[in-house]
Amino acid sequence: MIHLWWIWASAAVLLLVLEMFAPGFIFLGFGLGAAAVSIWLLVGYAAGWPWLVLIFAVVSLLSWIALRQLVGVRKGQVKLWERDINED
């Protein structure tokens, strides 16, 4: 069942919809990884389930890193506290 392309495509759509409800580019990388595996299977490449999971993990990690670089933490978004309020 893990070798069916439409299951991976359904998981990709579900993860991308979940990203809309929980923004922060957390589920977007996983959705892109599932979409990549779905396309991999749709094209006709056969692989065992460990390879499919490995492709999913690698593509998810690379897309998450790329998204963090492109639209990640903006400058000035993180507040650094120089003084503690209890230091009077």
Number of C-alpha atoms within 10 A of each C-alpha: 8 11 16 12 20 16 15 26 21 15 18 24 17 14 20 22 14 15 18 12 9 12 10 13 17 16 22 24 26 24 26 24 27 30 25 21 27 23 16 17 19 16 10 9 9 12 12 9 12 9 12 21 16 13 17 22 17 14 21 22 16 14 19 21 13 13 15 16 11 10 10 13 11 10 7 7 7 8 7 7 7 6 8 7 7 5 5 5
